[in-house]
Amino acid sequence: MADDSSSTPVNPGQPRARGAGGRRRKRPSTRRRAVHYTIWTLAAVLVLGGAGLGYLYYRLNGNLTSVDINAALGSDRPKNVDNGSMDILVLGSDSRAGKNAKYGKDEGTSRSDTAMIVHVHQGRQKASVVSIPRDTMVKRPSCVKDGKETPAARLAMFNSAYEVGGPACAVKTVESLTHIRMDHYLEVDFSGFKQLINDLGGVDITTTAPIHDKQSHLDLEPGPHTLDGEQSLGLVRTRHGVGDGSDLGRIKLQQAFVKALLDQIKQVDLFGNPKKLYDLADTSTKALTTDSELGSVNKLKGFAQSVKGIGSGDMKMTTLPVMYDPDDPARVLPMERKSALMWQALRADRPIPASATKGSAGEATSAGKVVK
C-alpha cells in the first residue's frame, strides 16, 4: 500500500512482488473487461415476482451454483459485527470457458474482472458501494484451491486472488484489506450479464460525448440510446472509448451504468408479462454463483426482500482511494490513510466521508459523466 501523503512504496529498497507469481504482468487486454450487476436485477425479479415464482422453484433452484465460504476460511476472519448492516462482495470473473470464449482465449484460469463491496446500511434503505480496481497492488494472504496452497504475496494484483484461490481467496483478500467480514458473496459471468440485459429489453442511457472503441465493438454518438446486451457489455468493458484508457475511468462508467440499470428494472411490468418474469429469473439464477447461505431461491428471495427499498438514488458509489504506482503507472496502490478512513466508516455503519476519497486518482477521472 501507499500513504496518501507520499508516492514512496511500502518498504522502499526491497524488491516488489508482481502478480500471482512475483513477476511483472503484461498490461491487461481490453477483452478482460466486464461488470456484473445481475444481483440487483435478480433482487428486483424475485421481489416483484413474489409467489408467482413458486411453481418454478425447483427449476430455478437447480440453476444456482454456491460455494461454502465459511467452511473454506474457518475462524480466521474479522469479527462478525451485528449492527444491522450487511456487507457483500460482488465479483465478475473473466473466465473464457464455455459461452464466454468469444471474449478471449480460455487459458484455464479466471480472475476477478470487477469487484465491488456493497455495504447495506442499517435499516436497509441505503447502500455504500466501493469498487476495487482490478489492477490494485495489495497484500494477498495465503490461499488454498483444490488442495494446493499458494503462499502469501507482499504485493500482488488484486484480481490474482481469484485466480489462485477462487471465491474463498477473493473474500479472504478483501477481508484482509478492509478488516470487514463479508456476509455474502455473489459472482456473475459475461454471457449471463448480456442475456439478462436482452431479457430486460435493453437499458436506456444518454451519452454526453461520443464513445468509440473498436475493441469493445462500441460506436455511440452523444444522445439517448437503448443498449442491448452486447452493447451494454461493450460499455462496461471499454477503457479506450472514454477518459485516459485506465481501469479507473472504466469503473466510473460501470457505476453510472448500474444506476441506469436499476432505474430500468423499476419500470418493467413483470406482473403483466409472465414470460419476461420467467426469462429474467431463469437467466439470473443461471448466471449467479453465491455463498452457501444464499444458495437457494428462497434464501435469495429473502435477501432480495431486505434490499428492495434501495434505488439508484439511495446508493453512494465510490472507488477505493488509490494513487498510480510510481514503479508501474499501469498499476495503482491504495492510499493508506484515506483507505483507513473509508473502512472505519463502513465498520461503524457510517457514510464514507468525503475526505476519504479527496485527491484519489479514482475520483479525478470524469469518465462517469459521459453516461447519465
C-alpha positions as CSV (number, residue, x, y, z in Angstrom):
1,M,0.0,0.0,0.0
2,A,1.0,3.6,-0.2
3,D,0.5,6.5,2.1
4,D,-1.6,9.3,0.6
5,S,1.0,11.9,1.6
6,S,3.7,10.2,-0.4
7,S,4.3,8.2,-3.5
8,T,7.0,6.1,-1.8
9,P,6.2,2.3,-2.0
10,V,6.0,0.3,1.2
11,N,9.3,-1.0,2.4
12,P,11.4,1.0,-0.1
13,G,14.6,-0.7,-1.2
14,Q,13.0,-4.2,-1.2
15,P,12.1,-6.0,-4.5
16,R,8.5,-5.6,-5.3
17,A,6.4,-8.8,-5.9
18,R,4.4,-8.7,-9.1
19,G,1.3,-10.6,-9.9
20,A,0.4,-14.1,-8.6
21,G,3.9,-15.5,-9.1
22,G,6.0,-12.5,-8.2
23,R,6.7,-11.4,-11.8
24,R,5.6,-8.3,-13.6
25,R,2.4,-8.8,-15.6
26,K,1.7,-7.6,-19.0
27,R,-0.8,-4.8,-19.4
28,P,-4.2,-6.5,-19.2
29,S,-6.1,-7.0,-22.5
30,T,-9.2,-4.9,-23.1
31,R,-11.0,-8.1,-23.7
32,R,-10.7,-8.8,-19.9
33,R,-13.2,-6.1,-19.1
34,A,-16.7,-6.6,-17.8
35,V,-19.0,-5.7,-14.9
36,H,-21.9,-7.7,-13.5
37,Y,-24.8,-6.1,-11.8
38,T,-27.1,-9.1,-12.2
39,I,-27.7,-9.4,-8.5
40,W,-29.6,-6.2,-8.3
41,T,-31.8,-7.3,-11.3
42,L,-32.3,-10.7,-9.7
43,A,-33.3,-9.0,-6.4
44,A,-36.0,-7.0,-8.3
45,V,-37.2,-10.0,-10.2
46,L,-37.6,-12.1,-7.1
47,V,-39.4,-9.4,-5.1
48,L,-41.7,-8.3,-7.9
49,G,-42.4,-11.9,-8.9
50,G,-43.3,-12.9,-5.3
51,A,-45.4,-16.0,-5.0
52,G,-45.6,-16.2,-8.8
53,L,-42.2,-17.9,-8.8
54,G,-43.3,-20.7,-6.5
55,Y,-44.2,-23.1,-9.3
56,L,-40.8,-22.6,-10.8
57,Y,-38.9,-23.1,-7.5
58,Y,-37.2,-26.4,-8.3
59,R,-36.1,-25.4,-11.8
60,L,-34.7,-22.1,-10.7
61,N,-33.1,-23.6,-7.6
62,G,-31.3,-26.1,-9.8
63,N,-29.8,-23.3,-11.8
64,L,-27.8,-21.8,-8.8
65,T,-24.2,-22.6,-8.0
66,S,-23.0,-22.0,-4.5
67,V,-19.6,-22.0,-2.6
68,D,-19.2,-22.7,1.2
69,I,-17.1,-19.7,2.1
70,N,-17.4,-20.3,5.8
71,A,-16.0,-23.8,5.6
72,A,-13.2,-22.7,3.3
73,L,-12.0,-19.9,5.5
74,G,-12.8,-21.2,9.0
75,S,-12.4,-18.9,12.0
76,D,-9.5,-16.8,10.7
77,R,-11.8,-13.9,9.7
78,P,-12.8,-10.5,11.0
79,K,-15.3,-10.4,13.8
80,N,-18.9,-10.6,12.7
81,V,-20.3,-7.2,14.0
82,D,-24.1,-7.4,14.5
83,N,-25.1,-3.7,14.0
84,G,-27.8,-4.2,11.5
85,S,-25.7,-3.6,8.4
86,M,-24.6,-6.2,5.7
87,D,-21.5,-6.5,3.6
88,I,-21.5,-8.3,0.2
89,L,-18.6,-8.9,-2.1
90,V,-19.8,-8.8,-5.7
91,L,-17.4,-10.2,-8.3
92,G,-17.4,-10.7,-12.1
93,S,-14.9,-13.2,-13.2
94,D,-13.1,-13.1,-16.6
95,S,-13.3,-16.8,-17.4
96,R,-13.2,-17.5,-21.1
97,A,-14.7,-21.0,-20.8
98,G,-18.0,-22.0,-22.5
99,K,-20.1,-19.2,-23.9
100,N,-17.5,-16.6,-22.7
101,A,-14.9,-17.9,-25.1
102,K,-15.7,-15.2,-27.6
103,Y,-14.4,-12.6,-25.3
104,G,-10.8,-14.0,-25.3
105,K,-8.7,-17.1,-25.1
106,D,-9.5,-19.6,-22.4
107,E,-6.2,-20.1,-20.6
108,G,-7.7,-22.4,-17.9
109,T,-7.8,-19.8,-15.2
110,S,-10.1,-16.9,-14.1
111,R,-9.5,-13.6,-12.4
112,S,-12.0,-11.2,-10.8
113,D,-12.6,-8.7,-13.6
114,T,-14.9,-6.5,-11.5
115,A,-15.1,-6.2,-7.7
116,M,-17.5,-4.2,-5.6
117,I,-18.0,-4.2,-1.8
118,V,-21.7,-3.4,-1.2
119,H,-22.3,-2.2,2.3
120,V,-26.1,-2.1,3.1
121,H,-26.6,0.2,6.0
122,Q,-28.8,-0.5,9.0
123,G,-32.5,-0.2,8.0
124,R,-31.7,-1.5,4.5
125,Q,-32.7,1.8,2.9
126,K,-29.3,2.9,1.7
127,A,-26.1,1.4,0.5
128,S,-22.4,2.4,0.0
129,V,-20.7,0.7,-2.9
130,V,-16.9,0.6,-3.1
131,S,-15.3,-0.5,-6.4
132,I,-11.8,-2.1,-6.1
133,P,-9.7,-1.6,-9.3
134,R,-8.5,-5.0,-10.6
135,D,-5.0,-3.5,-11.1
136,T,-4.6,-2.5,-7.4
137,M,-1.5,-3.9,-5.8
138,V,-2.4,-5.4,-2.4
139,K,-1.1,-7.8,0.2
140,R,-2.6,-11.2,-0.7
141,P,-2.9,-13.8,2.1
142,S,-2.0,-17.5,1.5
143,C,-4.9,-19.4,-0.1
144,V,-5.8,-23.0,-0.8
145,K,-7.5,-24.2,-4.0
146,D,-8.2,-27.8,-4.9
147,G,-5.9,-28.9,-2.0
148,K,-3.0,-26.8,-3.3
149,E,-1.7,-23.8,-1.2
150,T,-0.5,-20.6,-2.7
151,P,1.8,-18.7,-0.4
152,A,1.0,-15.1,0.6
153,A,2.3,-12.3,-1.6
154,R,3.5,-9.0,-0.2
155,L,2.3,-7.2,-3.3
156,A,0.1,-8.8,-5.9
157,M,-2.6,-7.6,-8.3
158,F,-6.0,-7.7,-6.5
159,N,-7.6,-9.8,-9.3
160,S,-4.9,-12.5,-8.9
161,A,-6.6,-13.7,-5.6
162,Y,-9.5,-15.2,-7.5
163,E,-7.1,-16.8,-10.0
164,V,-5.0,-18.6,-7.3
165,G,-7.7,-19.4,-4.8
166,G,-11.2,-18.9,-6.3
167,P,-14.0,-17.2,-4.4
168,A,-12.7,-18.0,-0.9
169,C,-9.4,-16.4,-1.7
170,A,-11.1,-13.3,-3.1
171,V,-13.1,-13.0,0.1
172,K,-10.1,-13.6,2.3
173,T,-8.1,-10.9,0.4
174,V,-10.9,-8.4,0.7
175,E,-11.3,-9.1,4.4
176,S,-7.6,-8.7,4.9
177,L,-7.7,-5.4,3.1
178,T,-10.7,-4.0,4.9
179,H,-10.9,-5.8,8.2
180,I,-14.6,-6.1,7.4
181,R,-16.3,-9.6,7.4
182,M,-18.2,-10.2,4.2
183,D,-21.6,-11.6,5.0
184,H,-22.2,-12.8,1.5
185,Y,-20.5,-13.5,-1.9
186,L,-22.1,-13.1,-5.3
187,E,-20.5,-13.7,-8.7
188,V,-21.8,-13.4,-12.3
189,D,-20.4,-14.2,-15.7
190,F,-20.2,-12.5,-19.1
191,S,-22.8,-14.4,-21.0
192,G,-25.3,-14.2,-18.2
193,F,-24.9,-10.4,-18.0
194,K,-25.5,-10.0,-21.7
195,Q,-28.5,-12.3,-21.8
196,L,-30.0,-10.5,-18.8
197,I,-30.0,-7.2,-20.5
198,N,-31.6,-8.7,-23.6
199,D,-34.3,-10.3,-21.4
200,L,-34.9,-6.9,-19.8
201,G,-35.4,-5.3,-23.2
202,G,-32.3,-3.2,-23.1
203,V,-31.1,-0.4,-20.8
204,D,-31.8,3.3,-21.6
205,I,-28.8,5.6,-21.2
206,T,-27.8,9.1,-22.5
207,T,-24.3,9.8,-23.6
208,T,-22.9,13.3,-23.3
209,A,-19.9,12.6,-25.5
210,P,-19.1,10.1,-28.3
211,I,-17.9,6.7,-27.3
212,H,-15.9,4.8,-30.0
213,D,-14.0,1.6,-29.2
214,K,-13.3,-0.9,-31.9
215,Q,-12.0,-3.4,-29.3
216,S,-15.3,-3.3,-27.4
217,H,-17.4,-3.0,-30.6
218,L,-18.9,0.2,-29.3
219,D,-19.9,3.1,-31.5
220,L,-22.2,5.6,-29.8
221,E,-22.8,9.2,-30.6
222,P,-23.9,11.8,-28.0
223,G,-27.6,11.4,-27.2
224,P,-30.1,8.8,-25.9
225,H,-29.6,5.1,-26.6
226,T,-31.3,1.8,-25.7
227,L,-28.4,-0.6,-25.3
228,D,-28.9,-4.3,-25.9
229,G,-26.8,-6.9,-24.1
230,E,-23.8,-6.8,-26.4
231,Q,-23.7,-3.0,-26.4
232,S,-24.1,-2.9,-22.6
233,L,-21.2,-5.4,-22.2
234,G,-19.1,-3.3,-24.5
235,L,-19.9,-0.1,-22.5
236,V,-18.9,-1.6,-19.1
237,R,-15.8,-3.2,-20.7
238,T,-14.4,-0.2,-22.6
239,R,-11.2,1.5,-21.5
240,H,-10.3,3.2,-24.7
241,G,-13.7,4.7,-25.6
242,V,-13.5,7.4,-22.8
243,G,-11.1,9.0,-20.5
244,D,-7.4,8.2,-20.3
245,G,-7.9,4.5,-21.0
246,S,-7.4,3.4,-17.4
247,D,-9.3,1.0,-15.3
248,L,-10.4,3.9,-13.1
249,G,-12.3,5.5,-15.9
250,R,-14.0,2.2,-16.7
251,I,-15.1,1.9,-13.2
252,K,-16.8,5.3,-13.3
253,L,-18.7,4.2,-16.5
254,Q,-19.8,1.0,-14.7
255,Q,-21.1,2.9,-11.7
256,A,-23.1,5.2,-14.0
257,F,-24.5,2.2,-15.9
258,V,-25.6,0.3,-12.8
259,K,-27.8,3.3,-11.7
260,A,-29.4,3.4,-15.2
261,L,-30.0,-0.4,-14.9
262,L,-31.7,-0.1,-11.5
263,D,-33.9,2.7,-12.8
264,Q,-34.8,0.5,-15.8
265,I,-35.7,-2.5,-13.6
266,K,-38.3,-0.5,-11.7
267,Q,-40.1,0.4,-14.9
268,V,-40.6,-3.2,-16.0
269,D,-44.1,-4.6,-15.5
270,L,-43.2,-8.1,-14.6
271,F,-46.7,-8.9,-13.3
272,G,-48.1,-8.1,-16.8
273,N,-45.5,-10.1,-18.6
274,P,-45.1,-13.6,-17.1
275,K,-42.7,-14.7,-19.9
276,K,-40.4,-11.8,-19.2
277,L,-40.6,-12.6,-15.5
278,Y,-39.6,-16.2,-16.1
279,D,-36.8,-15.3,-18.6
280,L,-35.2,-12.8,-16.2
281,A,-35.4,-15.2,-13.3
282,D,-34.0,-18.1,-15.3
283,T,-31.2,-16.1,-16.7
284,S,-30.3,-14.5,-13.4
285,T,-30.1,-17.8,-11.4
286,K,-28.0,-19.4,-14.2
287,A,-25.6,-16.5,-14.1
288,L,-25.1,-16.5,-10.4
289,T,-22.6,-18.1,-8.0
290,T,-23.4,-17.4,-4.4
291,D,-22.1,-18.3,-1.0
292,S,-23.9,-21.3,0.5
293,E,-26.0,-19.1,2.8
294,L,-27.7,-17.6,-0.3
295,G,-27.6,-20.8,-2.3
296,S,-31.4,-21.3,-2.9
297,V,-34.2,-19.3,-4.5
298,N,-35.9,-18.9,-1.1
299,K,-32.7,-17.6,0.5
300,L,-32.1,-15.2,-2.4
301,K,-35.7,-14.1,-2.2
302,G,-35.3,-13.2,1.5
303,F,-32.1,-11.3,0.6
304,A,-33.9,-9.5,-2.2
305,Q,-36.8,-8.5,0.1
306,S,-34.3,-7.0,2.5
307,V,-32.8,-4.7,-0.1
308,K,-35.8,-3.9,-2.3
309,G,-36.1,-0.4,-0.9
310,I,-32.7,0.6,-2.2
311,G,-33.0,2.5,-5.5
312,S,-30.3,4.2,-7.6
313,G,-30.6,7.4,-5.6
314,D,-30.0,5.5,-2.4
315,M,-26.6,4.2,-3.5
316,K,-23.5,6.1,-2.8
317,M,-20.9,4.8,-5.3
318,T,-17.2,5.4,-4.9
319,T,-13.8,3.8,-5.6
320,L,-11.1,2.6,-3.3
321,P,-8.8,5.7,-2.8
322,V,-5.7,4.9,-4.9
323,M,-2.6,6.5,-6.4
324,Y,-0.7,5.5,-9.5
325,D,2.2,3.1,-8.7
326,P,5.4,5.1,-9.3
327,D,7.1,1.9,-10.3
328,D,4.4,1.0,-12.9
329,P,1.8,3.5,-14.0
330,A,-0.4,0.6,-15.2
331,R,-1.0,-0.3,-11.6
332,V,-2.4,1.5,-8.6
333,L,-1.7,1.5,-4.9
334,P,-4.2,2.0,-2.0
335,M,-3.8,5.3,-0.2
336,E,-3.3,4.0,3.3
337,R,-4.7,6.9,5.4
338,K,-7.7,7.5,3.2
339,S,-8.5,3.8,2.8
340,A,-8.4,3.5,6.6
341,L,-11.0,6.3,6.9
342,M,-13.2,4.5,4.4
343,W,-13.1,1.1,6.1
344,Q,-13.5,2.7,9.6
345,A,-16.7,4.4,8.4
346,L,-18.2,1.2,7.0
347,R,-17.2,-0.9,10.0
348,A,-19.2,1.7,12.1
349,D,-22.0,1.7,9.6
350,R,-21.5,5.4,8.8
351,P,-21.4,7.1,5.4
352,I,-18.0,7.3,3.8
353,P,-16.6,10.8,4.5
354,A,-15.6,13.0,1.5
355,S,-12.1,13.3,2.9
356,A,-11.6,9.6,2.3
357,T,-11.7,10.0,-1.4
358,K,-10.5,13.5,-1.9
359,G,-7.3,13.5,-4.0
360,S,-7.7,9.9,-5.1
361,A,-6.8,9.1,-8.7
362,G,-10.1,7.3,-9.0
363,E,-12.1,10.4,-8.3
364,A,-10.1,12.6,-10.7
365,T,-11.5,10.9,-13.8
366,S,-14.5,12.4,-15.5
367,A,-15.4,9.3,-17.4
368,G,-18.6,8.7,-15.3
369,K,-20.1,12.0,-16.6
370,V,-20.1,10.6,-20.1
371,V,-23.2,8.5,-19.3
372,K,-26.3,9.6,-17.5
